[in-house]
Amino acid sequence: MNITITHMITSGMNYCAGCVGGHGSGNTQTYVVGRVYIAVVASAGFPPLQVTAGPNLFTLASQMVVEGDKYLGVYTYAPLTTHTGAFWFEYSPNGSCGDYQRGYEITGVPNGTNGAVAIRQIATNSGTSVDPSITMAPLNPANAVMAFFINDAATFTGTPESPFSTLWDEACGVYPFSTYAMQNLNGSDNTPTVTAASSTWAGIAIELRLNRRVSIA
């Protein structure tokens, strides 16, 4: 079975002064049993968006911080039944801010509690340099990689290394904060790298485990 990654929803880039409450409360989605959902949440200028109150479904898998106030979080969810639910994240107010969320539906991967088994490995890195890069352990053949980055610049304007392709390249125009993501659905490249200008950055890369079927004859 092949891995497929389908974009579900985007919320942001948003700008707000004294934000309060939750984002995504009106974004009702259908969650299908047997599939895994990945949410990527970035925020700047206030504490990270959290899965706290409200109709939350996702579990935090990994989080990185840049300069103490720019956050990147990867969340997972695997439903036990097919149902509808809101794409919802809570945050706390702290002055001017930018925030950004994306959701993806993944098929062809094993589940586990809230999608934990679907992820074979998570690797992180951070620095102040050109060309953000994350070094992962060797990949299993045919597994997919998704890599997510944030930085402290007004633009990312990145170019993915081959064979990766860009998922998004977004900037918050009123706050020095940008996000970038890319994917490779089938390959052995375990060092996802994006060509970009120098900035202070952080990144999270995940390897999605192929749902292999074994037949005994």
N, C-alpha and C positions, 0 to 999 in steps of 0.2 A: 504494500500500500504506500502510495506517495504522500509526502507531506504537502499540504496546501495551507497558505496563509492568506486570509481574506480580511481586508480592512472593514471594520464595522462602523466606527464612529470617530469623529474628531471634535474636540471642544477646546477652543483657544486658537492662536495666542489671544489671551485676554489681558486687559489692563484695568486695575481698579485701585481706588484709594480707600483704605480702611475696609477691605473685603471682609465679609462675614458669612457663614453658612456653608452651603455645599454646592459644588458644581456637578452638573450631569443629572440632576434630580428629574428633569423632564425627558431624559433620553432613554425611553423604555426599549429594551432589546429582548429578543427571544434567544434563550440559552438552551442548546440542544444536548441531551445526554449523550455521552460518548465523545464529545468534542471538548477541547481545552481553550480557554480564553486568556489572552495576555493583555494587560492594561499597562501602558507606559504613562507616567505622570511626572511632569516637571514643574517646578515652581521657583520663584525668585522673590527675594525681599521679605519673606515670611517663613514660618516653619513649614515643613513639607506637608503636602496634602496627605491625609491619613485615611485609612479604612477604620472609621470609629463608629459614629452614630449613623442613623438612617438605614435604608435598605441595602446595606453593603454586602457584597458577595465575595470580594477578592481578598487574597492573602498576600502580604508583602513577601517577595522572593529575594530582593536585593535593593540596596539604596546607596547612593553616593552623594557627596556634598562638595561644592566648590565655594571657596572663600567664606564659608560659614553661613551663607544665606541663599545659596542656589542648590536646589535639590533635584535628584533624579531617582525615581522609584519604578521598579518593575514588579507587577502584581500578577497573580495567576488565579484561575477559578476553573473547576471542573464540576458541572452540575450532576446531581444524582438523578434528577428527573428533568424532562423538558418543561420549561416554564418561561414566563416573562418577568423581567426585573429591570430596575433602573441602573444605568451606568453612573455611579454616585461616588463622590469622594468629598470628604470634609476638610476644611482648612480653617486656620485661625487668622484674624486680622492683624496686620502689622504694617500699616502705611501703604505706600505705592508698591505695586507688584505686577509680575507677569505670571501666568499659569497656563498649562497646556496638558491636554490628555488625549491619548489615542487608544482605541480598543481593537483587538484582532481576534478572529476566530480561527483556531488551528484544527485541522483534521489530519488523520493518519499518524497520530501520536498516542501513546498510552496515557492513562489518566492519573490514577493515584489521588490522594487527598488534595483537592483544589489544584490539580495539575502538577503536583510535585514530581511525579514519575516521568512526566513528559520532558522535563529538563534534565539532560545528562550532566551538564556542568554549567556553572556560572563563573565568569572571570571578570575582574574589574581592573581599572588603571586610572591614573590621574597624573597631571603634570602641567608645566607651563612651557609650551613648545609649539612648533608647527606640527602638522600631520599627526593628530591623535591616533593612538594605536593600542590595541589590547592583545596580549599574548595568552592564548588558551592552551590547554593540554591537547594532544593529538585528537582529532575528531574520529568518530566511527564513520565508515563509508556511508554515503548517501544521507547522512544527517544534515539538518539545516542549521544555519547560524543567523541570529538577529543581533545587531549591535546598536547601542543607543548612546548618545553623547550630549552633554551640555557644556557651555562655556560662558565666559564673562564678557563676551564681545557683543556688539550691536548686530553682528552678522556671523553666520557660520560659513556660508558659501563654499560648501565642501564638494569634493569629487571622490567617489568611492573607488578603491582599488578593484581591479578585475579579479575574480568574477562576481563581486558584489554589485548590487544595484541599490539606488537611493530609495528609501521609503518616504522620507520627508527632510526638508531643510527649512527651518522656520526661525524667525527672529522676532523679538519683542521690541518694537521701535522706540518705546518710551523708557526702556530700562536696558542696560547692557547685559543682555541675556539671550542666548540662542540654543536651539536644540537641533539634533541631527540623528538620523537613523538609516540603516541599510541592512540588506539581507542577502544571503546566498543559500539557495534551496538544496544544492547538491554539490558537494566539493570537499576538498581536503584542506583548504586555506584556514589555518587556525590563528591567524594574526590579522583580524579585521582592522584596516587602516583607512582613514579618510584624509585626503590631501586638503589642507586648509591653512590659513594664515595663523601666526602665533597667537595664542591666547592661553588663559588658565582654564583647564578643562577637566572633565571626569567622564568615564564611560563604563557601561555594563554590557557584556556580551553573553548570550545564552546559546547553548547547543540544544536543539530540540531532537529528542530521541525518536527515530523511526519506529512505527508500530509494526515490527516484523512478525509475520505469521510463520509458524513452524509446522510442517506436515510430516507425519511419520507413516511410512508405508510398510 
